[in-house]
């Protein structure tokens, strides 16, 4: 699924999930502090590296 980061703090972050995604996945069953596996989009790694160099 695609998640959008809505807030970042020193202790964590918040994500936005569209209603359609919640309906078709088990994300709605997650509770605060539940552990999940989040994989970074490979493109974001390249963008980060490019921005860092320039």
CHARMM-style PDB file with segment names, atoms N, HN, CA, C and O in Angstrom:
ATOM      1  N   UNK     1       0.844  -1.182   0.000  1.00  0.00      PROA
ATOM      2  CA  UNK     1       0.000   0.000   0.000  1.00  0.00      PROA
ATOM      3  C   UNK     1       0.884   1.238   0.000  1.00  0.00      PROA
ATOM      4  O   UNK     1       2.067   1.167   0.330  1.00  0.00      PROA
ATOM      5  N   UNK     2       0.321   2.339  -0.361  1.00  0.00      PROA
ATOM      6  HN  UNK     2      -0.641   2.397  -0.629  1.00  0.00      PROA
ATOM      7  CA  UNK     2       1.028   3.611  -0.345  1.00  0.00      PROA
ATOM      8  C   UNK     2       0.569   4.416   0.862  1.00  0.00      PROA
ATOM      9  O   UNK     2      -0.628   4.629   1.054  1.00  0.00      PROA
ATOM     10  N   UNK     3       1.512   4.858   1.667  1.00  0.00      PROA
ATOM     11  HN  UNK     3       2.484   4.685   1.511  1.00  0.00      PROA
ATOM     12  CA  UNK     3       1.206   5.638   2.863  1.00  0.00      PROA
ATOM     13  C   UNK     3       1.791   7.032   2.716  1.00  0.00      PROA
ATOM     14  O   UNK     3       2.836   7.206   2.089  1.00  0.00      PROA
ATOM     15  N   UNK     4       1.129   8.020   3.287  1.00  0.00      PROA
ATOM     16  HN  UNK     4       0.280   7.879   3.796  1.00  0.00      PROA
ATOM     17  CA  UNK     4       1.613   9.396   3.240  1.00  0.00      PROA
ATOM     18  C   UNK     4       1.964   9.837   4.650  1.00  0.00      PROA
ATOM     19  O   UNK     4       1.125   9.774   5.548  1.00  0.00      PROA
ATOM     20  N   UNK     5       3.196  10.281   4.851  1.00  0.00      PROA
ATOM     21  HN  UNK     5       3.878  10.332   4.121  1.00  0.00      PROA
ATOM     22  CA  UNK     5       3.608  10.776   6.161  1.00  0.00      PROA
ATOM     23  C   UNK     5       2.964  12.135   6.382  1.00  0.00      PROA
ATOM     24  O   UNK     5       3.129  13.044   5.568  1.00  0.00      PROA
ATOM     25  N   UNK     6       2.228  12.279   7.484  1.00  0.00      PROA
ATOM     26  HN  UNK     6       2.094  11.541   8.145  1.00  0.00      PROA
ATOM     27  CA  UNK     6       1.534  13.535   7.761  1.00  0.00      PROA
ATOM     28  C   UNK     6       2.189  14.337   8.876  1.00  0.00      PROA
ATOM     29  O   UNK     6       1.995  15.550   8.959  1.00  0.00      PROA
ATOM     30  N   UNK     7       2.963  13.675   9.735  1.00  0.00      PROA
ATOM     31  HN  UNK     7       3.120  12.690   9.667  1.00  0.00      PROA
ATOM     32  CA  UNK     7       3.605  14.381  10.845  1.00  0.00      PROA
ATOM     33  C   UNK     7       4.816  13.579  11.305  1.00  0.00      PROA
ATOM     34  O   UNK     7       4.766  12.352  11.394  1.00  0.00      PROA
ATOM     35  N   UNK     8       5.911  14.293  11.597  1.00  0.00      PROA
ATOM     36  HN  UNK     8       5.951  15.289  11.525  1.00  0.00      PROA
ATOM     37  CA  UNK     8       7.123  13.650  12.100  1.00  0.00      PROA
ATOM     38  C   UNK     8       7.517  14.328  13.407  1.00  0.00      PROA
ATOM     39  O   UNK     8       7.567  15.556  13.485  1.00  0.00      PROA
ATOM     40  N   UNK     9       7.794  13.527  14.429  1.00  0.00      PROA
ATOM     41  HN  UNK     9       7.752  12.530  14.365  1.00  0.00      PROA
ATOM     42  CA  UNK     9       8.259  14.042  15.708  1.00  0.00      PROA
ATOM     43  C   UNK     9       9.532  13.300  16.091  1.00  0.00      PROA
ATOM     44  O   UNK     9       9.971  12.404  15.370  1.00  0.00      PROA
ATOM     45  N   UNK    10      10.120  13.666  17.216  1.00  0.00      PROA
ATOM     46  HN  UNK    10       9.763  14.394  17.801  1.00  0.00      PROA
ATOM     47  CA  UNK    10      11.323  12.969  17.673  1.00  0.00      PROA
ATOM     48  C   UNK    10      11.021  11.531  18.091  1.00  0.00      PROA
ATOM     49  O   UNK    10      11.903  10.673  18.056  1.00  0.00      PROA
ATOM     50  N   UNK    11       9.779  11.271  18.485  1.00  0.00      PROA
ATOM     51  HN  UNK    11       9.063  11.968  18.514  1.00  0.00      PROA
ATOM     52  CA  UNK    11       9.408   9.939  18.970  1.00  0.00      PROA
ATOM     53  C   UNK    11       8.767   9.044  17.920  1.00  0.00      PROA
ATOM     54  O   UNK    11       8.621   7.842  18.140  1.00  0.00      PROA
ATOM     55  N   UNK    12       8.381   9.614  16.782  1.00  0.00      PROA
ATOM     56  HN  UNK    12       8.500  10.590  16.603  1.00  0.00      PROA
ATOM     57  CA  UNK    12       7.718   8.790  15.773  1.00  0.00      PROA
ATOM     58  C   UNK    12       7.123   9.619  14.656  1.00  0.00      PROA
ATOM     59  O   UNK    12       7.590  10.720  14.363  1.00  0.00      PROA
ATOM     60  N   UNK    13       6.083   9.078  14.033  1.00  0.00      PROA
ATOM     61  HN  UNK    13       5.704   8.184  14.271  1.00  0.00      PROA
ATOM     62  CA  UNK    13       5.451   9.775  12.919  1.00  0.00      PROA
ATOM     63  C   UNK    13       4.004   9.323  12.789  1.00  0.00      PROA
ATOM     64  O   UNK    13       3.603   8.299  13.344  1.00  0.00      PROA
ATOM     65  N   UNK    14       3.229  10.105  12.046  1.00  0.00      PROA
ATOM     66  HN  UNK    14       3.555  10.936  11.596  1.00  0.00      PROA
ATOM     67  CA  UNK    14       1.843   9.764  11.755  1.00  0.00      PROA
ATOM     68  C   UNK    14       1.697   9.580  10.256  1.00  0.00      PROA
ATOM     69  O   UNK    14       2.391  10.220   9.467  1.00  0.00      PROA
ATOM     70  N   UNK    15       0.791   8.704   9.878  1.00  0.00      PROA
ATOM     71  HN  UNK    15       0.227   8.184  10.520  1.00  0.00      PROA
ATOM     72  CA  UNK    15       0.548   8.421   8.469  1.00  0.00      PROA
ATOM     73  C   UNK    15      -0.903   8.691   8.108  1.00  0.00      PROA
ATOM     74  O   UNK    15      -1.802   8.520   8.931  1.00  0.00      PROA
ATOM     75  N   UNK    16      -1.122   9.113   6.869  1.00  0.00      PROA
ATOM     76  HN  UNK    16      -0.391   9.252   6.201  1.00  0.00      PROA
ATOM     77  CA  UNK    16      -2.459   9.228   6.303  1.00  0.00      PROA
ATOM     78  C   UNK    16      -2.689   8.006   5.431  1.00  0.00      PROA
ATOM     79  O   UNK    16      -1.814   7.580   4.678  1.00  0.00      PROA
ATOM     80  N   UNK    17      -3.874   7.462   5.550  1.00  0.00      PROA
ATOM     81  HN  UNK    17      -4.586   7.809   6.162  1.00  0.00      PROA
ATOM     82  CA  UNK    17      -4.264   6.331   4.719  1.00  0.00      PROA
ATOM     83  C   UNK    17      -5.647   6.648   4.147  1.00  0.00      PROA
ATOM     84  O   UNK    17      -6.556   7.026   4.886  1.00  0.00      PROA
ATOM     85  N   UNK    18      -5.800   6.496   2.845  1.00  0.00      PROA
ATOM     86  HN  UNK    18      -5.062   6.190   2.245  1.00  0.00      PROA
ATOM     87  CA  UNK    18      -7.102   6.806   2.249  1.00  0.00      PROA
ATOM     88  C   UNK    18      -8.136   5.751   2.663  1.00  0.00      PROA
ATOM     89  O   UNK    18      -7.779   4.593   2.880  1.00  0.00      PROA
ATOM     90  N   UNK    19      -9.404   6.136   2.774  1.00  0.00      PROA
ATOM     91  HN  UNK    19      -9.694   7.076   2.598  1.00  0.00      PROA
ATOM     92  CA  UNK    19     -10.455   5.207   3.206  1.00  0.00      PROA
ATOM     93  C   UNK    19     -10.518   3.919   2.380  1.00  0.00      PROA
ATOM     94  O   UNK    19     -10.762   2.846   2.931  1.00  0.00      PROA
ATOM     95  N   UNK    20     -10.304   4.014   1.096  1.00  0.00      PROA
ATOM     96  HN  UNK    20     -10.105   4.886   0.649  1.00  0.00      PROA
ATOM     97  CA  UNK    20     -10.345   2.825   0.237  1.00  0.00      PROA
ATOM     98  C   UNK    20      -9.284   1.809   0.658  1.00  0.00      PROA
ATOM     99  O   UNK    20      -9.543   0.606   0.673  1.00  0.00      PROA
ATOM    100  N   UNK    21      -8.095   2.293   1.000  1.00  0.00      PROA
ATOM    101  HN  UNK    21      -7.885   3.271   0.988  1.00  0.00      PROA
ATOM    102  CA  UNK    21      -7.018   1.414   1.458  1.00  0.00      PROA
ATOM    103  C   UNK    21      -7.400   0.757   2.775  1.00  0.00      PROA
ATOM    104  O   UNK    21      -7.171  -0.439   2.959  1.00  0.00      PROA
ATOM    105  N   UNK    22      -7.976   1.520   3.689  1.00  0.00      PROA
ATOM    106  HN  UNK    22      -8.161   2.492   3.539  1.00  0.00      PROA
ATOM    107  CA  UNK    22      -8.401   0.950   4.971  1.00  0.00      PROA
ATOM    108  C   UNK    22      -9.439  -0.147   4.774  1.00  0.00      PROA
ATOM    109  O   UNK    22      -9.449  -1.149   5.489  1.00  0.00      PROA
ATOM    110  N   UNK    23     -10.289   0.054   3.818  1.00  0.00      PROA
ATOM    111  HN  UNK    23     -10.282   0.868   3.237  1.00  0.00      PROA
ATOM    112  CA  UNK    23     -11.366  -0.903   3.554  1.00  0.00      PROA
ATOM    113  C   UNK    23     -10.827  -2.229   3.008  1.00  0.00      PROA
ATOM    114  O   UNK    23     -11.356  -3.295   3.324  1.00  0.00      PROA
ATOM    115  N   UNK    24      -9.781  -2.160   2.195  1.00  0.00      PROA
ATOM    116  HN  UNK    24      -9.351  -1.294   1.939  1.00  0.00      PROA
ATOM    117  CA  UNK    24      -9.273  -3.354   1.510  1.00  0.00      PROA
ATOM    118  C   UNK    24      -8.081  -4.025   2.189  1.00  0.00      PROA
ATOM    119  O   UNK    24      -7.577  -5.036   1.699  1.00  0.00      PROA
ATOM    120  N   UNK    25      -7.630  -3.474   3.307  1.00  0.00      PROA
ATOM    121  HN  UNK    25      -8.039  -2.653   3.706  1.00  0.00      PROA
ATOM    122  CA  UNK    25      -6.473  -4.039   4.012  1.00  0.00      PROA
ATOM    123  C   UNK    25      -6.827  -4.262   5.480  1.00  0.00      PROA
ATOM    124  O   UNK    25      -7.948  -3.987   5.910  1.00  0.00      PROA
ATOM    125  N   UNK    26      -5.867  -4.760   6.235  1.00  0.00      PROA
ATOM    126  HN  UNK    26      -4.957  -4.984   5.886  1.00  0.00      PROA
ATOM    127  CA  UNK    26      -6.079  -4.928   7.675  1.00  0.00      PROA
ATOM    128  C   UNK    26      -5.511  -3.749   8.473  1.00  0.00      PROA
ATOM    129  O   UNK    26      -5.393  -3.838   9.695  1.00  0.00      PROA
ATOM    130  N   UNK    27      -5.162  -2.660   7.807  1.00  0.00      PROA
ATOM    131  HN  UNK    27      -5.257  -2.589   6.815  1.00  0.00      PROA
ATOM    132  CA  UNK    27      -4.580  -1.509   8.499  1.00  0.00      PROA
ATOM    133  C   UNK    27      -5.511  -0.914   9.547  1.00  0.00      PROA
ATOM    134  O   UNK    27      -5.044  -0.365  10.545  1.00  0.00      PROA
ATOM    135  N   UNK    28      -6.795  -1.011   9.340  1.00  0.00      PROA
ATOM    136  HN  UNK    28      -7.174  -1.456   8.529  1.00  0.00      PROA
ATOM    137  CA  UNK    28      -7.756  -0.446  10.300  1.00  0.00      PROA
ATOM    138  C   UNK    28      -7.717  -1.175  11.646  1.00  0.00      PROA
ATOM    139  O   UNK    28      -8.210  -0.655  12.646  1.00  0.00      PROA
ATOM    140  N   UNK    29      -7.142  -2.361  11.672  1.00  0.00      PROA
ATOM    141  HN  UNK    29      -6.742  -2.784  10.859  1.00  0.00      PROA
ATOM    142  CA  UNK    29      -7.062  -3.138  12.915  1.00  0.00      PROA
ATOM    143  C   UNK    29      -5.820  -2.808  13.738  1.00  0.00      PROA
ATOM    144  O   UNK    29      -5.701  -3.251  14.880  1.00  0.00      PROA
ATOM    145  N   UNK    30      -4.903  -2.041  13.175  1.00  0.00      PROA
ATOM    146  HN  UNK    30      -5.001  -1.680  12.247  1.00  0.00      PROA
ATOM    147  CA  UNK    30      -3.691  -1.681  13.906  1.00  0.00      PROA
ATOM    148  C   UNK    30      -4.016  -0.736  15.053  1.00  0.00      PROA
ATOM    149  O   UNK    30      -4.906   0.110  14.960  1.00  0.00      PROA
ATOM    150  N   UNK    31      -3.264  -0.906  16.141  1.00  0.00      PROA
ATOM    151  HN  UNK    31      -2.541  -1.592  16.217  1.00  0.00      PROA
ATOM    152  CA  UNK    31      -3.410  -0.033  17.293  1.00  0.00      PROA
ATOM    153  C   UNK    31      -2.107   0.731  17.508  1.00  0.00      PROA
ATOM    154  O   UNK    31      -1.055   0.344  16.998  1.00  0.00      PROA
ATOM    155  N   UNK    32      -2.189   1.799  18.254  1.00  0.00      PROA
ATOM    156  HN  UNK    32      -3.043   2.114  18.668  1.00  0.00      PROA
ATOM    157  CA  UNK    32      -1.009   2.599  18.573  1.00  0.00      PROA
ATOM    158  C   UNK    32       0.065   1.683  19.152  1.00  0.00      PROA
ATOM    159  O   UNK    32      -0.208   0.846  20.013  1.00  0.00      PROA
ATOM    160  N   UNK    33       1.277   1.857  18.669  1.00  0.00      PROA
ATOM    161  HN  UNK    33       1.499   2.536  17.969  1.00  0.00      PROA
ATOM    162  CA  UNK    33       2.470   1.104  19.088  1.00  0.00      PROA
ATOM    163  C   UNK    33       2.544  -0.312  18.525  1.00  0.00      PROA
ATOM    164  O   UNK    33       3.473  -1.046  18.861  1.00  0.00      PROA
ATOM    165  N   UNK    34       1.593  -0.720  17.676  1.00  0.00      PROA
ATOM    166  HN  UNK    34       0.838  -0.124  17.403  1.00  0.00      PROA
ATOM    167  CA  UNK    34       1.731  -2.002  16.979  1.00  0.00      PROA
ATOM    168  C   UNK    34       2.953  -1.923  16.068  1.00  0.00      PROA
ATOM    169  O   UNK    34       3.243  -0.869  15.502  1.00  0.00      PROA
ATOM    170  N   UNK    35       3.651  -3.014  15.932  1.00  0.00      PROA
ATOM    171  HN  UNK    35       3.415  -3.870  16.391  1.00  0.00      PROA
ATOM    172  CA  UNK    35       4.817  -3.048  15.053  1.00  0.00      PROA
ATOM    173  C   UNK    35       4.394  -3.454  13.648  1.00  0.00      PROA
ATOM    174  O   UNK    35       3.593  -4.369  13.460  1.00  0.00      PROA
ATOM    175  N   UNK    36       4.949  -2.753  12.670  1.00  0.00      PROA
ATOM    176  HN  UNK    36       5.600  -2.010  12.822  1.00  0.00      PROA
ATOM    177  CA  UNK    36       4.694  -3.069  11.265  1.00  0.00      PROA
ATOM    178  C   UNK    36       6.004  -2.969  10.496  1.00  0.00      PROA
ATOM    179  O   UNK    36       6.935  -2.289  10.928  1.00  0.00      PROA
ATOM    180  N   UNK    37       6.071  -3.635   9.378  1.00  0.00      PROA
ATOM    181  HN  UNK    37       5.315  -4.188   9.028  1.00  0.00      PROA
ATOM    182  CA  UNK    37       7.238  -3.552   8.510  1.00  0.00      PROA
ATOM    183  C   UNK    37       6.970  -2.494   7.441  1.00  0.00      PROA
ATOM    184  O   UNK    37       6.009  -2.598   6.678  1.00  0.00      PROA
ATOM    185  N   UNK    38       7.827  -1.480   7.395  1.00  0.00      PROA
ATOM    186  HN  UNK    38       8.608  -1.395   8.015  1.00  0.00      PROA
ATOM    187  CA  UNK    38       7.676  -0.420   6.400  1.00  0.00      PROA
ATOM    188  C   UNK    38       8.917  -0.420   5.520  1.00  0.00      PROA
ATOM    189  O   UNK    38      10.040  -0.299   6.010  1.00  0.00      PROA
ATOM    190  N   UNK    39       8.705  -0.557   4.231  1.00  0.00      PROA
ATOM    191  HN  UNK    39       7.793  -0.655   3.833  1.00  0.00      PROA
ATOM    192  CA  UNK    39       9.815  -0.541   3.281  1.00  0.00      PROA
ATOM    193  C   UNK    39       9.822   0.787   2.545  1.00  0.00      PROA
ATOM    194  O   UNK    39       8.784   1.281   2.104  1.00  0.00      PROA
ATOM    195  N   UNK    40      11.006   1.346   2.424  1.00  0.00      PROA
ATOM    196  HN  UNK    40      11.848   0.945   2.782  1.00  0.00      PROA
ATOM    197  CA  UNK    40      11.159   2.638   1.743  1.00  0.00      PROA
ATOM    198  C   UNK    40      11.153   2.440   0.236  1.00  0.00      PROA
ATOM    199  O   UNK    40      11.725   1.480  -0.280  1.00  0.00      PROA
ATOM    200  N   UNK    41      10.517   3.335  -0.442  1.00  0.00      PROA
ATOM    201  HN  UNK    41      10.052   4.115  -0.023  1.00  0.00      PROA
ATOM    202  CA  UNK    41      10.499   3.332  -1.907  1.00  0.00      PROA
ATOM    203  C   UNK    41      11.927   3.575  -2.404  1.00  0.00      PROA
ATOM    204  O   UNK    41      12.582   4.512  -1.945  1.00  0.00      PROA
ATOM    205  N   UNK    42      12.406   2.773  -3.306  1.00  0.00      PROA
ATOM    206  HN  UNK    42      11.874   2.013  -3.678  1.00  0.00      PROA
ATOM    207  CA  UNK    42      13.772   2.893  -3.816  1.00  0.00      PROA
ATOM    208  C   UNK    42      14.024   4.265  -4.433  1.00  0.00      PROA
ATOM    209  O   UNK    42      15.136   4.786  -4.350  1.00  0.00      PROA
ATOM    210  N   UNK    43      13.012   4.848  -5.046  1.00  0.00      PROA
ATOM    211  HN  UNK    43      12.108   4.425  -5.113  1.00  0.00      PROA
ATOM    212  CA  UNK    43      13.173   6.167  -5.645  1.00  0.00      PROA
ATOM    213  C   UNK    43      13.524   7.207  -4.592  1.00  0.00      PROA
ATOM    214  O   UNK    43      14.318   8.109  -4.861  1.00  0.00      PROA
ATOM    215  N   UNK    44      12.951   7.101  -3.404  1.00  0.00      PROA
ATOM    216  HN  UNK    44      12.306   6.369  -3.185  1.00  0.00      PROA
ATOM    217  CA  UNK    44      13.238   8.077  -2.352  1.00  0.00      PROA
ATOM    218  C   UNK    44      14.704   8.030  -1.937  1.00  0.00      PROA
ATOM    219  O   UNK    44      15.266   9.054  -1.548  1.00  0.00      PROA
ATOM    220  N   UNK    45      15.326   6.869  -2.014  1.00  0.00      PROA
ATOM    221  HN  UNK    45      14.870   6.037  -2.330  1.00  0.00      PROA
ATOM    222  CA  UNK    45      16.752   6.770  -1.698  1.00  0.00      PROA
ATOM    223  C   UNK    45      17.583   7.558  -2.704  1.00  0.00      PROA
ATOM    224  O   UNK    45      18.530   8.250  -2.329  1.00  0.00      PROA
ATOM    225  N   UNK    46      17.230   7.452  -3.973  1.00  0.00      PROA
ATOM    226  HN  UNK    46      16.461   6.890  -4.278  1.00  0.00      PROA
ATOM    227  CA  UNK    46      17.957   8.188  -5.007  1.00  0.00      PROA
ATOM    228  C   UNK    46      17.738   9.684  -4.874  1.00  0.00      PROA
ATOM    229  O   UNK    46      18.675  10.464  -5.044  1.00  0.00      PROA
ATOM    230  N   UNK    47      16.522  10.093  -4.575  1.00  0.00      PROA
ATOM    231  HN  UNK    47      15.761   9.460  -4.437  1.00  0.00      PROA
ATOM    232  CA  UNK    47      16.221  11.520  -4.405  1.00  0.00      PROA
ATOM    233  C   UNK    47      16.996  12.072  -3.215  1.00  0.00      PROA
ATOM    234  O   UNK    47      17.580  13.151  -3.306  1.00  0.00      PROA
ATOM    235  N   UNK    48      17.006  11.355  -2.118  1.00  0.00      PROA
ATOM    236  HN  UNK    48      16.531  10.478  -2.045  1.00  0.00      PROA
ATOM    237  CA  UNK    48      17.738  11.795  -0.926  1.00  0.00      PROA
ATOM    238  C   UNK    48      19.218  11.967  -1.248  1.00  0.00      PROA
ATOM    239  O   UNK    48      19.821  12.968  -0.861  1.00  0.00      PROA
ATOM    240  N   UNK    49      19.801  11.016  -1.944  1.00  0.00      PROA
ATOM    241  HN  UNK    49      19.311  10.203  -2.258  1.00  0.00      PROA
ATOM    242  CA  UNK    49      21.215  11.081  -2.309  1.00  0.00      PROA
ATOM    243  C   UNK    49      21.482  12.275  -3.227  1.00  0.00      PROA
ATOM    244  O   UNK    49      22.479  12.977  -3.059  1.00  0.00      PROA
ATOM    245  N   UNK    50      20.597  12.505  -4.190  1.00  0.00      PROA
ATOM    246  HN  UNK    50      19.787  11.935  -4.326  1.00  0.00      PROA
ATOM    247  CA  UNK    50      20.748  13.626  -5.125  1.00  0.00      PROA
ATOM    248  C   UNK    50      20.675  14.962  -4.386  1.00  0.00      PROA
ATOM    249  O   UNK    50      21.500  15.847  -4.612  1.00  0.00      PROA
ATOM    250  N   UNK    51      19.694  15.102  -3.511  1.00  0.00      PROA
ATOM    251  HN  UNK    51      19.024  14.383  -3.327  1.00  0.00      PROA
ATOM    252  CA  UNK    51      19.518  16.352  -2.761  1.00  0.00      PROA
ATOM    253  C   UNK    51      20.717  16.602  -1.852  1.00  0.00      PROA
ATOM    254  O   UNK    51      21.164  17.740  -1.710  1.00  0.00      PROA
ATOM    255  N   UNK    52      21.229  15.560  -1.247  1.00  0.00      PROA
ATOM    256  HN  UNK    52      20.866  14.635  -1.363  1.00  0.00      PROA
ATOM    257  CA  UNK    52      22.376  15.683  -0.350  1.00  0.00      PROA
ATOM    258  C   UNK    52      23.614  16.185  -1.101  1.00  0.00      PROA
ATOM    259  O   UNK    52      24.384  16.984  -0.567  1.00  0.00      PROA
ATOM    260  N   UNK    53      23.803  15.714  -2.340  1.00  0.00      PROA
ATOM    261  HN  UNK    53      23.177  15.065  -2.773  1.00  0.00      PROA
ATOM    262  CA  UNK    53      24.965  16.109  -3.139  1.00  0.00      PROA
ATOM    263  C   UNK    53      24.845  17.532  -3.671  1.00  0.00      PROA
ATOM    264  O   UNK    53      25.856  18.210  -3.857  1.00  0.00      PROA
ATOM    265  N   UNK    54      23.628  17.986  -3.914  1.00  0.00      PROA
ATOM    266  HN  UNK    54      22.807  17.435  -3.762  1.00  0.00      PROA
ATOM    267  CA  UNK    54      23.423  19.307  -4.503  1.00  0.00      PROA
ATOM    268  C   UNK    54      23.001  20.250  -3.446  1.00  0.00      PROA
ATOM    269  OT1 UNK    54      22.772  21.427  -3.724  1.00  0.00      PROA
TER     270      UNK     54
END
